[in-house]
Amino acid sequence: MTHLIFCEFNMDTACVELKFTDGIMIAIDTIAVENEVADNMYQRSELDYLIYNDPIAYVDLILNGDPETYLKTVTESKPLDS
């Protein structure tokens, strides 16, 4: 892979798609990622925010980072008191 020339969320396929100058194309299935790493609605919401607002950061997190640790760090769910 050389230089990234295209990165966008495709609503029709629910994938973040990347294209590089050497012709390599990658599609990340966002639903499969959410099912694998997100434990609650807050974590899913954080991933959705990245997908729609910063797909390059999302791709970097999924391909190079530790999404489970990231999600536990930035999201917090507290049970409601009855």
C-alpha positions as CSV (number, residue, x, y, z in Angstrom):
1,M,0.0,0.0,0.0
2,T,1.3,3.4,-0.9
3,H,-0.7,6.6,-0.3
4,L,-4.4,6.7,0.6
5,I,-6.4,8.6,-2.0
6,F,-10.0,7.8,-0.8
7,C,-11.6,6.9,2.5
8,E,-15.4,7.1,2.9
9,F,-18.3,5.3,4.6
10,N,-20.6,3.7,2.1
11,M,-24.1,3.6,3.5
12,D,-25.3,1.0,0.9
13,T,-22.8,-1.6,2.0
14,A,-22.2,-0.4,5.7
15,C,-18.5,-0.5,5.0
16,V,-15.7,2.1,5.3
17,E,-13.9,1.9,2.0
18,L,-10.3,2.8,1.3
19,K,-8.5,3.1,-2.0
20,F,-4.7,3.5,-2.4
21,T,-2.6,4.9,-5.2
22,D,-1.3,1.4,-6.1
23,G,-4.9,0.2,-6.7
24,I,-5.4,-1.7,-3.5
25,M,-8.9,-1.4,-2.1
26,I,-10.0,-2.3,1.4
27,A,-13.6,-2.4,2.8
28,I,-14.2,-2.7,6.5
29,D,-17.6,-4.2,7.5
30,T,-18.6,-1.8,10.3
31,I,-21.5,-4.0,11.5
32,A,-19.1,-7.0,11.9
33,V,-16.7,-4.8,13.8
34,E,-19.4,-3.5,16.1
35,N,-20.7,-7.0,16.8
36,E,-17.2,-8.1,17.7
37,V,-15.8,-5.2,19.8
38,A,-18.8,-3.2,21.2
39,D,-20.4,-4.4,24.4
40,N,-23.1,-1.8,24.8
41,M,-25.0,1.0,23.1
42,Y,-22.5,3.6,24.2
43,Q,-19.6,1.8,22.6
44,R,-21.6,1.3,19.4
45,S,-22.4,5.0,19.4
46,E,-18.8,6.0,19.7
47,L,-17.9,3.8,16.8
48,D,-20.8,5.2,14.8
49,Y,-19.5,8.8,15.6
50,L,-16.1,7.9,14.2
51,I,-17.6,6.2,11.1
52,Y,-19.6,9.2,10.1
53,N,-17.4,12.1,11.3
54,D,-13.8,10.8,11.0
55,P,-13.6,7.6,9.0
56,I,-9.8,7.8,8.7
57,A,-9.5,7.7,12.6
58,Y,-11.9,4.8,12.6
59,V,-9.8,2.9,10.1
60,D,-6.6,3.7,12.0
61,L,-8.3,2.4,15.2
62,I,-9.5,-0.8,13.7
63,L,-6.4,-1.7,11.7
64,N,-3.6,-0.3,13.9
65,G,-5.1,0.2,17.3
66,D,-6.8,-1.6,20.2
67,P,-10.5,-0.9,19.8
68,E,-11.6,-2.7,22.9
69,T,-9.3,-0.7,25.1
70,Y,-10.2,2.5,23.3
71,L,-13.9,1.9,23.8
72,K,-13.5,1.1,27.5
73,T,-11.5,4.3,28.0
74,V,-13.9,6.7,26.2
75,T,-17.2,5.3,27.1
76,E,-18.8,4.7,30.5
77,S,-22.1,3.1,31.2
78,K,-23.6,3.3,34.7
79,P,-26.7,1.3,35.6
80,L,-29.8,3.5,36.5
81,D,-30.8,3.5,40.1
82,S,-34.3,2.2,40.7
